Amino acid sequence: MPGAPVIREFHIVGVNSDNLMVVGYWPHFQRYTTFLDAPSHVSREVLWTSSRPDVATIDQSGMLRSVCAREPGRTITATLKAAPTFTSRTVFGRGGGGMVCKRGPVDR
């Protein structure tokens, strides 16, 4: 529609885990993706960041790798490169007082 904003919606969606069979083991891997409601000419490239890279890192394809940590609340942020004022955040809450910190069968 005339006058409508170019970017209508941007947020983090569906988180997929690569090692669901070894829950409670570390390192833990998850894939983050984003949803963008905008015309096709708007780049879908995202800059991923972690508020605690010593606990959880995230690469530019959206793959998170966490180490065993019993403290909750690491924030993962997606920033739309085409419009850096558009960000989305989610809290990666892996861990907790009762989490068992054993290495998984495969250390990636």
C-alpha positions as CSV (number, residue, x, y, z in Angstrom):
1,M,0.0,0.0,0.0
2,P,1.2,3.5,-0.6
3,G,2.9,5.0,2.4
4,A,3.3,1.6,4.2
5,P,6.6,1.0,5.9
6,V,9.2,-1.0,3.9
7,I,10.0,-3.3,6.9
8,R,6.8,-4.3,8.6
9,E,8.1,-7.0,11.0
10,F,11.4,-8.5,12.1
11,H,11.9,-11.0,14.9
12,I,13.7,-14.2,16.0
13,V,11.8,-17.4,15.3
14,G,12.1,-21.1,15.6
15,V,15.1,-22.3,17.5
16,N,16.4,-25.8,16.5
17,S,18.7,-27.8,18.6
18,D,21.4,-30.0,17.1
19,N,21.9,-32.2,20.1
20,L,18.5,-32.8,21.6
21,M,19.5,-36.4,22.3
22,V,22.1,-35.4,24.8
23,V,20.2,-32.8,26.8
24,G,22.2,-31.7,29.9
25,Y,25.5,-32.2,28.1
26,W,27.7,-29.5,26.7
27,P,28.7,-27.9,24.5
28,H,25.1,-27.3,23.4
29,F,24.3,-26.2,19.9
30,Q,21.2,-24.4,18.6
31,R,20.3,-22.8,15.3
32,Y,18.5,-19.4,15.4
33,T,16.5,-18.0,12.5
34,T,14.6,-14.8,11.9
35,F,11.4,-13.7,10.2
36,L,11.4,-10.6,8.1
37,D,8.2,-9.1,6.6
38,A,9.5,-6.8,3.9
39,P,9.7,-6.5,0.1
40,S,12.2,-9.0,-1.5
41,H,14.7,-6.2,-2.3
42,V,15.4,-5.8,1.4
43,S,18.5,-7.9,2.4
44,R,17.8,-10.7,4.9
45,E,21.4,-10.5,6.3
46,V,21.5,-10.4,10.0
47,L,24.3,-9.6,12.5
48,W,24.1,-12.0,15.5
49,T,25.5,-11.1,18.9
50,S,25.6,-12.7,22.4
51,S,25.5,-10.7,25.6
52,R,27.8,-13.2,27.2
53,P,30.3,-14.6,24.6
54,D,32.2,-16.3,27.4
55,V,29.1,-18.5,28.0
56,A,27.4,-18.6,24.6
57,T,28.7,-17.6,21.2
58,I,26.7,-17.3,18.0
59,D,28.1,-17.3,14.5
60,Q,26.8,-15.2,11.6
61,S,24.8,-18.2,10.3
62,G,22.8,-18.1,13.6
63,M,24.4,-21.2,15.2
64,L,24.7,-20.8,18.9
65,R,27.3,-22.8,21.0
66,S,27.0,-22.6,24.7
67,V,29.3,-23.9,27.4
68,C,28.0,-25.4,30.7
69,A,26.8,-22.5,32.8
70,R,24.5,-22.6,35.8
71,E,23.6,-18.9,35.5
72,P,20.5,-18.0,33.6
73,G,19.8,-15.4,31.0
74,R,22.2,-14.8,28.1
75,T,20.6,-12.4,25.6
76,I,20.9,-13.3,21.9
77,T,20.4,-10.3,19.6
78,A,19.6,-10.3,15.8
79,T,20.2,-6.9,14.1
80,L,19.0,-6.5,10.5
81,K,22.1,-5.3,8.5
82,A,19.9,-3.4,6.0
83,A,18.3,-1.4,8.8
84,P,20.3,-1.6,12.0
85,T,17.5,0.1,14.0
86,F,15.5,-3.2,13.6
87,T,16.7,-5.6,16.3
88,S,15.1,-8.7,18.0
89,R,16.2,-10.3,21.2
90,T,15.7,-13.6,22.9
91,V,17.0,-14.9,26.2
92,F,19.0,-18.1,25.9
93,G,18.2,-19.8,29.3
94,R,20.2,-23.0,29.0
95,G,21.5,-23.8,32.5
96,G,20.2,-23.7,36.0
97,G,21.1,-24.9,39.4
98,G,20.3,-28.5,38.7
99,M,22.0,-28.7,35.3
100,V,24.4,-31.6,34.9
101,C,27.6,-30.4,33.3
102,K,29.0,-33.5,31.6
103,R,30.7,-33.4,28.3
104,G,28.7,-34.9,25.5
105,P,29.9,-37.9,23.5
106,V,31.1,-35.6,20.8
107,D,32.8,-32.2,21.5
108,R,32.3,-30.1,18.4
